[in-house]
Amino acid sequence: MRELTMSEISLVSGAGDDCSSGSGGSAGNDLGGVVDSAGLGKDLINIYEGVVAATSHIIERVANAL
């Protein structure tokens, strides 16, 4: 058994020419548009903190209005 070349991988995976050659270019693993999976956790934390800040602001505005 031998390893497949990049051109053979694109033929059997159905990815066309989207596979990365390993020498730069785009990443072969693209999870729903997420190419930088290492930064995904930080992005989720930032989104959560933004939602908490917005909710806190709304609660404060409603409390001051009453």
Secondary structure, DSSP 8 states (H G I E B T S, - for coil): -----HHHHHHHHS-TT-S--SSSSS-S--BTTB--GGGHHHHHHHHHHHHHHHHHHHHHHHHHH-
